């Protein structure tokens, strides 16, 4: 995702994240797009309401958006692992998993 850089002074960066929600009862789709300036990452996720449950669109929005953001986070972590490996470094394993493997 990134290339190696020499000694640089501290800098500030801005990454732009856009989240789009689309509701088609009983489902909601979330699409998240992250623009880092160097790369563009995109993830989609869905939430599906049980027809027997009350129709509360906010819940579907929250579930779909949360799932899309989790997926984006995983993409970022995989990109970082690839960059670490490409740089010849070895990433030390985390003492605790960042998420439950059953969620994948």
Secondary structure, 3 states (H helix, E strand, C coil): CCCCCCCCCCCCCCCEEEEEEEEECCEEEEEEEEECCCCEEEEEEEEECCCCCCCCHHHHHHHHHHHHHHHHHHHHHHHHHHHHHHCCCCCCCCCCCCCCHHHC
